[in-house]
Amino acid sequence: MKKITLGCLVLLLLVCGLPVTLWALPSLLPPTVRTPPVDMRDLMVDATPFPPDWRVVRGPEPQPERSSLDWGDENLSVGLQPTGDRGFASHYVFKFRNEAAAMYGHFWILRQGVLFPSHRESKIPAEWTYRSPIADDWRFACVDYGQGKRMWCAAMARYDEYISVLNTTVSSEYMTLKDLEGILRAIDERMAQCLGKLLPTAPAGTATP
């Protein structure tokens, strides 16, 4: 009887202790220290890779404390729009204590469903092929809200202790999927330069898409 009780107790500790350990692990591990330090503004996308009539309309600025998007130890967001306010794009960058904390944050940001669409309503367009070559975690999905003429697309990527999320409306009028790919490539280039990651180069004689 004692053996059965002891076995049940051990099983209970394993079941309950594992989630607690996973939750506490990011704070137990040392913070990531980069030399030289990274200025988060250097990670934020600007209007350069966007179509010509797009402009920055907000930020970069931090999220309000204790808001639904107040993630990480530091965060910034920037908003962009084309002329005539026909669409929108937002870029968020979240800095976490360390890679473990960012992995935990990645899971909860996805589960929150504010910055990235849920699996039930989202899809990946058939013509979409791009995937970040340097991100540790990568998600891309779109939601059709205009009968095939307009979509809301989101790309979420984790680079070590940083998470980048780009949200944008997509339409043939102001932002195509090809435009969006160019913007995500520009974000990858910024992350590679600032975080010391190596972007793969195209083989000699291969045209860059």
N, C-alpha and C positions, 0 to 999 in steps of 0.2 A: 504493500500500500504506500509506504514511504517512497519507494522508487518511482511509483506512478506520479505521486505528488511532486517530487523533485523534477521529474521529466516534464510535467506540465508547466512548472515554474520556469525552467530553462527555455521551453518553447515560447512562453509568454514574453520573457525578456528579449528573445531574438526577434519576435514579431514586433514588439513595441519599441525595442531599443534601436533597431535598424533605421526607422524613419527619423528618430530623434538624432541619431548619429549623423545621418545625411544632412539634416537641417542645421546641425551645429558645426559641421566640418568646415564650411567656408570661413567662419570666424575663428576657428582653431588654427588654420593655416596662416602663415605669414603673408602680409600684403605684398603685392607685386611692386617693385621699385625699378623705375627705368631711368637710365642715365645716358644722355640728358633727359629731363622730364618732357613728357608730351603735352603740348598745348592743345586742348580739345578743339579749339577753333580751327586748327589745321586739319582736323578730321571731318569738318562739316563741308558738305557740298555747296558750291555757289552756283550762279546762273551760267557759268561758262559752258558746261556740257549740255545745257538745255537748248531747245529750239530758240531761234533768235529773238522772239517776242516775249520770252519769259523773263521775269525779274524777281528779285528777293523782296518780299512784302513784310516779313517779320523775322526778327532775330538776326543772328543766333542768340538765344536766351534760354535760361534754365527753366525747367518746369516748376510751377508753384509747389511748395512743400506740402506733403500729405495729400497731393492730388492723385488721381488714378494713374498718372504717368510719372510720378515721382519715384523713379527706379535708380538703383545704384548709389554710389557715394557722390557722384557728380553726373550731371546730364545737361545736354543742350539740345535745342531744336531750332530749325529754321523753316520758314514757309515761303513758297514761291507760287506765282500765278502768271498766266499769259495775259497779254493785252486784252482788255474786255472782260477779265475775270471769268473766262469760260471754263476753267478747270482749276485744279490746285495740286500742289505737291508739298509734302512735309518730310523733312529728314531729321531723325532723332539719333543721337549717340549717347549711350549710357556707359559710364565707367564704373566697374565694380572693384571691390577690394582685391580680388585675385581671380584666377581662372575658375576655381571651384564655385565662387560666388556668382560669376557670370553664367556658368552652366545652370545654376539654380535659378537665376533671374531669367534666363532664356526660356526655361520650362514654364515659369509663371506668367511671363509676358505673353507667350503663346496661349496659355490657358485663359488669360484674362479676356482675349478676343477683341480688344479695342484697336490695337495697331495692326493686327494680322487677322484675316478672316478665318472663320471656323471651317473645318473640313466639310461639313454638311453643305455649305453654300458656295464653296470655292472650287476652282479648277485651275489647271495649268493649260494655257492656250496651246493648241497642237503645234503651232509654228515656233513656240518658245524653246530655245536650246541652251541659253546661257546659264552657267552656274559658276559662282566665284571659285577661282582656282586656289585661293589662299585662305578662305574662311574655314574655321573649325566646325561650325554648324551653319547650314544654309537652308533657307526656306523661301519659296516663291509661290504665289497664288494670286488669282484674280477672281472678281465677282462681276458678273454681267448684270448691269442695271439699266441698260438701254437697248434691249432687244438686238444685241450684237453690234450696236453702234458706239456704246460707251461701256467702259469697265473701270472698276476700282482695283488696282493692283498693288501688292505689297511685297517687298523683299526684305527679309530679316536675316542678318548674318552675325555670327560671333567671331571676333578676332581676339584670341587670348582673353584678356579681362574686359574687352570692349564689345558692346553690342550696337549694331547699326540697323536702323529700320527706315526704309524709304516707302512712303505711301504716295500714290499719285492716281489721278484719273487718266484714262487712256482713251483717245479718240483720234480718228484720222484727221480731224480738224486742227488739233494743237499738240498732240503727243502720241506718236506711234510706238509700237513695241520695239522697233529699231531704235527710236530715240531713247526709250527707257533703257535698253541694253547699253547704249553709250554712257548714260548717267551712272549705271551700276559699275561699269568698267572704270569710270573716273573715281568713284568711291573706293574701289579696290586699289587703284593707284595711290590714292592718298593714304590708305591704311598701310600699304606696303612700304611707302616711303617713311612714314612716321613710326611704324612699329617694327621696322627692320625685317620685313618679310620679302621673299624673293618671288616676283611675278615670273611665270614661265614665258619664255620668248618663242616666237614662231620660228620654225625651221627655215633655213636659208632658202629663198626662192618661193616662200609661201606668202600669199597676200594676207594682210591683216583685215579681218571682216569689219 
